[in-house]
C-alpha cells in the first residue's frame, strides 16, 4: 500500500483531550454523515483454533482464511454479510503480511488501496489506528464500523439490522462509540461482558449507556453478570472515525503519532517493530465507559470462534455438517484446561439438557 499524507491529529480529532464529562456521551449530533466505512479486522493469528484449521485445510492458516462452516472462508462470509451495508469501495481490510499466501487470493478483487498489510500483528488497537488514519485521509466525516471476521451468525439479516441501528446511534451521538452487545444465554467465562446502564434513546432500538466492561470474568462473576442482564461483547464497534482516533490518542498518543508519521514516510516496517501491542478493548474502550453506548442484539445468533470445542458446539446447535466434520474427528485438545471444562459444565447447567452440545470466544 502506498504512503499517505501526514494527518494533522489535532485537527482530525477536533483537539479534544480533556476528561470526558458525564453527559458527553449523550450529546446529539447537529447534522448527520453518510460516509460509512467498514473496517474488516483480518490480521489475527488464530492460534487457539490451529488444531482445527490444520484438520480442515491441512495447514496452520489463521481461522479467518479457513472454510469452517461451508465452502467459503470466514473472511468470505464476513464480506458477504457486509454486502447489504457497505459498497465495496467503502470496505477497508487490515491484514498481516505473513498471511499473504492466504489473503492474496481471498482479496484478489479488492483494490490494493483498501488493503492494509501490517508488517506484524500488533493487536486490535494498532490495526484500528492504521485503518482510521487511512480512512480520514479520504473521508473527514467518516462513520466507521469495526468488524471482526472470525465470528458466526445464524441470522445474517438480524446482524444487518443491528448494525444499521448502531450506525443510527453513532450518527445521533457522534462523541460516543456504540458497541453491539449480544444477549447472553449462559455464564460464559471466555467472553468479554458489557454492563448496560440507562437508555439515552429508544429509536430505532434502545440505545444504552455502558456502566462497565468485564473481560473474561470468573465463573461466579459471570453468573452474576448473566443474572443482572449484562451482554456479551461482540466487538462489532461503531463510531465516527474522529471519535475513535480521539480515544486512541487519549490513551496511546505516542503509538498513534508514530503510525501517522510512518504512513507519511512509508516506514511502517520500522515503526511496527518498535511500537507495543495495543488491545482496543482492554487498553482503550474499557478505560472510557462514559463515552460508550450499546445496542442489544438478541436474535442474530452471534458466536465467537475461540476454540475447536466451541466450533463443534455451534455446528451441533445449528445442524450444520460440513464435509470435514463427517469423519470421527470430534475430539480436540482442551485449550484452556479446567477453565474451559468449567465453561462447558456451566453452559449445560444454565441452558439445561437442550444445550448439551451447545453455544459459543478479537481477534483480541
Secondary structure as UniProt FT lines:
FT   HELIX           9..12
FT   TURN            13..15
FT   TURN            22..23
FT   HELIX           24..26
FT   STRAND          36..41
FT   HELIX           47..49
FT   HELIX           50..57
FT   HELIX           63..65
FT   HELIX           74..82
FT   TURN            83..85
FT   HELIX           88..90
FT   STRAND          91..96
FT   HELIX           97..99
FT   HELIX           100..106
FT   TURN            107..109
FT   HELIX           112..114
FT   STRAND          115..118
FT   HELIX           123..138
FT   TURN            140..141
FT   STRAND          143..148
FT   STRAND          151..152
FT   HELIX           156..172
FT   TURN            174..175
FT   STRAND          177..183
FT   STRAND          192..201
FT   STRAND          207..215
FT   HELIX           219..227
FT   TURN            228..229
FT   STRAND          231..240
FT   HELIX           241..251
FT   HELIX           253..265
FT   HELIX           268..274
FT   HELIX           280..284
FT   HELIX           285..287
FT   HELIX           289..291
FT   STRAND          292..297
FT   STRAND          303..304
FT   HELIX           308..317
FT   TURN            318..319
FT   HELIX           323..325
FT   TURN            335..336
FT   HELIX           337..351
FT   HELIX           353..355
FT   TURN            356..357
//
